[in-house]
Amino acid sequence: MNKIALISVSDKTNIDLLASKLVENGYTIISTGGTANYLQEKGIKIIPISKFTKFEEILGGRVKTLHPIIHAGILAKSKKDLDKLKNKKYSLIDMVVVNLYPFEKTIAKKTCSFNLAIENIDIGGPTLLRASAKNHHRVTVLTDPLDYDQVLDEIENKGNVQPKTRLRLATKVYSLVSKYDSIIASYLSKFTEKNNGLLDENISIEAKELSKLRYGENPHQKAKLYEITNPHLTKFEYTQLSGKALSFNNLVDTESAFSCVEQFDMPSCVIVKHANPCGVASSNSLEGSYNNAYKTDPTSAFGGIITFNKKVNHQLISKILEKQFVEVIAAPGFDKETMDVIQKKPNVRLLKIKLKKKKDVFYETKLLRDKLLVQEKDNKYITPKDLTTVTTKKPTVKQIEDMIFAFKISRYVKSNSIVIVKNNRTLGIGAGQMSRIDSTNIAHNKAKKEKISLEGSVMASEAFFPFRDNVDLAKKLGVSAIIQPGGSINDEKIIKVANQHKLSMCFSHTRVFKH
């Protein structure tokens, strides 16, 4: 007895080749609507589904495969199950080839209306797929044209599709349907009264593999890169133009560095090492910004990640390659000659990254074994109006500018953090210490090593000062103004100390811990 394959696809890639090969191997094809017409135009003999079920499609095609003859034929474990039924018109269906209405592509179009989106929600397709996948011990289910060749090869060379292949294809079905439903739910949630994006009570996150990474945090750890297909997440979009495969650390450091540099409007450079900025500067040119950022800590810049917020020319790329070893250079764009220059260092990864829009809402996620932490990304902008001067001595306009510059950097330095700047460039950075005074000493020692004077500089702390030690040390180092969030029970004591030292101090009223 001939085997039966049901074919109903929106993506018709190679479907005529699959159908013709199935016919050659003794399959009878039943098909629906547009797929039936397409196969017939290709000269492939098919049985229209309405003729197979003796039931005409209704409601403009909304109901065509939702019929007992179809689903009994799919879900029956064997011919004996059908023989027990009074109606002897039932036949086993051995293969189901279905892909779904392109809901995701439809809603991606700017012209897509709500009603059009609803009409592109597939009902019969997911039902056919789920039924076929459930009965995979007998039924072969295909959703992806990339799987056609393997299935045909097994039919032609082994007589049947192998059990392990049917299981793999069934697993693929449930992943596909789960993602499909998740996208629909996310889309519909936009139109509900209460929509908090990733902060909703229930969220669905689907991820697809993009690539295998060179390695994880360490060479003995395997790692992969996945893209989360959730419309609430603002994408980290990049294109690798050159260099070796990216590692786990390359991506973590680049995302951190680029998130920092895209805060600035002036041509800016951020150099990151082990997820911490080691040099940041803004100036009238990218080259000037790079020079100043590099001077902060040349030792740490070795093997670091360099990011820019403007298009980079090949002259600057050439200078960087001659000056230092670098893992990644990332920017919104590069001139044409850059690709010739980068050939001198073929291992250096050149990434073109899309700048975010200031109005974009960002979320951050972190896994704790089986727990998922989700929070809004720390994107709060502060202006001079947000600062409160708490000392007798008022900061100058330039000091306030440096305060805000330092504040922006401090949110990307691991806590406890101290950032010392002057004239829109970092002079010293202290990161990731259990005690804040240690971070201040590290910032000072790095500046001292590079013979950088801290006289007249501005100090930023990402959290309040509970003790006076940092203020006392700031005075000794030549710091003239301090920005911190305030909020300690010792604020009045700290302000008193700052006044004694004749320092300017502003409260930002915004803590920016980085863990």
N, C-alpha and C positions, 0 to 999 in steps of 0.2 A: 504494500500500500504506500502510495506517495506520501511524503512528508509535506507539511504545510508551514509556510512562512508568512507571517503578517507584517506588511511593510507600510509605515505611515511616518514620513519624515518632513521636517521643515528644511533641514540642511540636506540637499540632494547630492552632495559631493560623492561621486563614484557609486551612487545607489543603483544606476543602471547596470554597471559592471557586476555588482554583487548579485542583483536579481537575475541577470542572464546566466551567471555561473551556477546559481542555485537551481535554476530550471534545468541546466545541463546535468545537474546531479540529482534530478528526480524530484525536486520540490515543486509544489503548487503554490503560486503566489496569490495572496489576497491583499487588497490594498484599498486605500481611502482617498477620496477627493482629489486634491492636486497631485498627490503622489501617483495615484492610479492613472491620471491623464498623462503625466510625465513619462511613466514607464510604457504606456501604450504608444505614445509618440516615438519612443525609442524602439518600437517593434517587439516589445516583450509582452507575452501573453499573461494576463492577470484576470482574477475574478474580483469584480467590485464587491466591496464589503456588504453592500445592501443586498446583492444577489446571494451572497453566502449566508447571511442571516435572515433573508426574506423580510427585511425591515428597512424601510427607507430612512435616510438621514433626515432629521427634523431640527427645527429651531435654528435654521441657517448653518447647520453643521455642528452645532453645540453637542448634539447627541448622535453619535454614529457607531462608536466602539463599545459603548456602555450597554452590553447585551449579554444575556446568559449563554448564548451559543459561543460567543467569543471567550468569555471568562471561564466557562466550564472547560472549553478546549485548552485553555492555558493552565488552569489550576488542577485539572485531573492528574492524579499521580500515575495512572496507567489507563490502558484501553478498557480494563475491567471496570474501572469506576464509571465510565460512560455507558458500558453495556448494562449496568444495573438500572439506568434511567429509563423511564417509560418512553420518552421521546428519543427515537433512534437516529435523529438527524445530527446529533452532536459528533464532532470529529476532533481528534487531538491536534493541537497547534504546537509545533515543535520549535519554532523560532519566532521571535518578535524583534523587529527592527524599528525602533522609534527614537526620534529626538524631538525635543519639546518646542513649543512656540517660543520665539526669541524674545522673551519678556525683558531680559536685561538690556539687550540691544535697543529694544523699543523705547524703554524709559530713558535711555541715554540720549535720545534725540531731543533737541531743544523744542521741537514742535509737538512733542508727545502730549496729548491731552489725557486727563484722568480716565475718560471713557475708553480711549484707545488702549491704555495700559490694561484696563480690566478685560477687554476683549482678547488680550494676548496672554491671559492666564490660562494655561493648558489644564484641562480636567481629565480628559480621556487618556492622554499620554502618560501622566504619572501613574494612573490606575493600571494601565497595561504593563508599565515597567515594574511596578511593585509586585503585581501578581506573577509576572514572569520570573522575577528575581527570587521570590519566595519558593517557586517550584523549579529552581535551577538544577535540581538533580536530573530533570528530564528536558527542561526548556533552555534554549540558548537565547540570551537577550543581548541585543546590540544597541548602543547609544552613540557610539563614536566611530566615524569612518576609518579612523586609524586602526581599528580592531578587525576590519573586514578581511584583510589578507590572511591573518592568522587563522581565523575561523574557516575560510575557504581552503586553506592549506591542510587543515586537520580533516575536513570533510573529504577532500580529494585523496589524501594519502593514508588516512587512518580509518575512513568510513564514517566517523562521527566526531563531533566536537568533544574534546576530552573533559572529564569532570573538573579537573583543576582550572581549566580555562573557563568553564561555565561558572564556577565559584568566583573567579576573579571578576568576570563581567557582571555578576550579580552584586558583588561588593561595590563595584563602580556605579551601579544603578542607584543604590541607596545614598551614596555620597552625592550624586548628581541631584536626586530629588530633594534631599535635605538642603542643599545649597539653593536650589530653585525656590523652595518654600521660604527659606530665610530671606532671600532677596525680595520676594513679594511682601513678606511681613514688614521688612524694613521700609519698603516703599509706602505701604499703606499707613505705617505709623506716622509718617510725615503729615498726614491729614487728620490725625486724631487730636483731640483737645489737649491732651497731655503728652508731649513729646520731648523727652530729655536726651534723645540720642543714646549714647553709650551709658548714660546714667539711668536709663529706664529700669523698672523692676526686673524685667527679664530681657536678656539680650541674646542674639544669635551671632556667632562669629564663625565664618568659614574661611579657610585658608587653602591656597593652592601652591604647589611647589614651583619656585622660579628657577632655582639652581642649587647645585651642591657647592658648598663653600670650600675654599682651600683647606681650612681646618677651623676648629672652634677657638675658644680662648687660648688653648694650648695645642700643639701639634698632635697630641695623642687623642684629642677629642674630635669626633666627627661632627659636622654641622651642615645644615641646609638653610636656605633662604626661602621663606614662604611669603606670599602676598595675602594679606587679610582682605577679603572681598566684602567689606562692610561700608555702606555709603556714608556712615557717620564719621568715618576716619578720613582726615585730610592726608592725602598721599605724600609719601617721600619719594618723589619721582626723579630718577637719574638714569643716564645712559653712560655706560663705560666705553670710552673711546680708545683706550690703549691699556697696556700693562697686564701683569699676571692676574690670575683669578683672585677675587676678593676673599679675605678671611673674615671671620666673625668680628675680630677687633677692628679691622679696617672699617667695617660698616658702622659699628657702634661709635667709633671715634669721629667718623665723617659726619654722621647725623648730628652728633653733639656740636661739632665745630661749625657746621653749616647753620644749625639752629641759632647759634650765637651770632654769627656774622650777618645773618639776614635781618637782625634787629636794627642795623645801622643804615642811615641814608647816605652818608658820605662814603667815598671809596674806602673799603675796609678790608683788613686781613685778620684772620684768626688762625693761630697755629696751636694744634692740640696734640698732647702726648698722654696716652693712657686715660682718655676721657676727660682730661683737665686742660683748660687753656694754659699754655706756657708763655704766650705772647699775643697781644691784641693791640691794634692801632687803627686809627682813621686819619686820613689826610686828604689832600687835594688830588692825589694820584695813588693808584694801586701799588706802584713801585715804592713810593714813600711809605705807604702803610706796611708793606712787607718788610722793608728795611727796619722800621721801628719795632714791629712785632718780633722780628728775628733777634734784634739786639737785646730784648728783655732777658732771654735765656737761650743762647745758642746751643748750649749743651743738651737741653731737653728737646730743642727743635730738631735735633738729629734723629732721623727716622720717624718724624712726626707726620701729621696730617695738616695740609695747608689749604685754607678755604678763602675765597673771595666773594664779594657780593656784587661785583660788576664783571663785565666781559674782559677777559685777560688777553693781552697780546703775546706774540711769540718771543719778543725781546725779554719780557719778564720771565717767561717760562725758561728760556735759555739761561738767564741769570741765576734762577733758583737751582737748576740742575748743576751748574758750575759751582755753586756756593755750598750746597748741602745735600746729604742723602735724605730723600723724602719717599714716603710710602704712597701717598695719595695727594693729588692736587685737584680740588673741586671748585667749580665756579658756574655761573649761569650760562657762560659761553666762552669760546676761544676763537681767535682769528684763524684763517685758513692755513697760515704758515706754521701754526703750532704743531700740526701733525707731522711736518717734516722735522721740526726740532726735537720732538719727543722720541723720534727713532733713535736718537743717541743714547737714550736710557729706556729701552723697550720694556723693562720691568715696572716702570713707574705707572701707576694707575691714574689715568686722567678721567675725571667724572664730570659730566655736564648735568647740573642739577637745577630743577625748576624752583624758582623762588616762590614762597608762599605769599598769599595776599593777607594784608593785615586784618581783614574782616573774617578770615577763615577761623573756624572753631577747631581747636586741636584737642585730642585726648591722648593720654599716655596709659600704657598697660604694662603690668609686670606680673609674672607668675610666681606664686609661692607654692611649689609642688602642685597640689590639686586646687589651689585658690587663685583667683584672678583679681588683681587690684586694678581699678580703673579710676583715673582722675582727669580733670581738665588740665591741659598743659599750662605751665606757668608762663603765660604770655601777657601778664599785666604790664601795661605801659605807664610810666610815671613821667610827669612834667614838672617844671619848677613850681607850679601852683600846688602840686601834691606834697611838697616838702614844707616842713615846719622848722624854722630856725629856733633852737632852744637855748642858745648861748648868747651872751652879751655881744660878742663880736659877730658881725654878720658876714656871711661869705660873699665874695665878689661874684659877678656874673660868670666869669671864667671858671671859678671854683665850682659853681653850681653845675655848669656844663660838664666838668670833669666828674662831679659826683654822680650824675645820671649815667655818664659813660661807664664809670666803675660799677655802678649798680647793675647795669645790663650784663656785665661780665661776671659779676659775683654769682648770679643765678645759674651759671654753667660751671662753676668751680665747686668741687665736692666739699661738703661741710666737714669741719668748720673751715670757713674760707676768709681770707683777707686779700684784698686787691688794692694795690697802690698805683695811682696813675698821675700823670701830669700832661697837659696839652694833648689829650685824646690818644695817649699811648700808655701801655702798662710799663711800670718800672720794676715791680716785684709782685709775685703771686705766691701765696701760701695756701696749700690745699689739703683737705682730707685728714686733719689732725683731730685727735680726741679732745685736745685743749686748744682754745682759740689763741692763747699767747704763743703756743708753738707755731701756729700758722703765721702769726706776725713775725716771729723770729726767722722763719723760713723765707718769707718775702724779703725781709731785710738782708739775709745772708745771700740770697740770689742776686739782689741788686749790688751788694758789696762785691761779690765775685766778679761782676761785670763792670765794676767801677762806676756804677750809676748813682748819682746823687739823688737823695729823696727830699732835698730841701724844697719847701714850697709845694709839696705834693698833696694829694687828696687820698684818704684811706676809706675804703668801703668794707663793711662787714655785712654778711648776709643775714645775721641774727643779732639780737641785742647784746650789749656788754653787761654781764652780771657783776663784773668786778672792774676796778680802776686800772689794773695792770696794763691793759692794751692802750689806754689813753696816755698813761705815763710814758710807755715805750714810744708811742707815736710822737710825742713831744721831743724825745731824745733823738728820734730819727729825722726830724725836720719836717714832719707832716704838719700842714697848716689848717686842714679842714677834714672833718670826718662825717660820713653818712652812714647811718645805721637805722634799723626799723624802730628802735625804742620798744617799750613794753615791759621792761624789767622792773621789779620792785625797788631796785636800786637806781632807777633813772635819775632821781634828783641828786644823788651822790655823784653819779657819773657826770652830770651837767656841771656840778660844782667844781669837779676836778678840771674839766675842760675850760671853765672860766678862769681857774687859777693859772692854767697854762696859756691863757689867751688864745685858745683855739676856737675855730668856728665849728659848730656841730649842727647837723640837720637830721631830723627824723623823717624817714620815708614812709613809716607806718605800714610797711610791707615786708614781711619776712620771706626770704627766698632760699630755704633749705634745699640742698641737692644731695640725695642719697643714692 
